[in-house]
Amino acid sequence: MILVNTDYITGKELDMLGLVKGSTIQSKNVGKDILQSFKTLIGGELRSYNEMMDEARALATKRMTVEAEKLGADAVVNIRYASSAIMERAAEVIAYGTAVKFK
């Protein structure tokens, strides 16, 4: 499965199959939340949250890919990501794009 953030794949003619998406809502355990809240007092990178968001993007991408495979897609083009806070200490990540089949 080819995944790109452009609306084309060089050298390929594409038939659009439709929108595909994948999402997840993630949070960290209370212990890590407390440790990270202390970090905000002194500043710096919140590595635990970076890891959480990396995992969330990977899972959202996987779920989008599975949806595209169910449609018989060869690729997903024009991939985008969005995230938002759902509640305190929880974030949603969504990956979406257009599933395509090669002509």
Summary of the structure (lengths in Angstrom):
residues: 103
radius of gyration: 17.1
end to end distance: 15.1
largest distance: 55.5
contacts: 295
relative contact order: 0.34
helix: 36%
strand: 41%
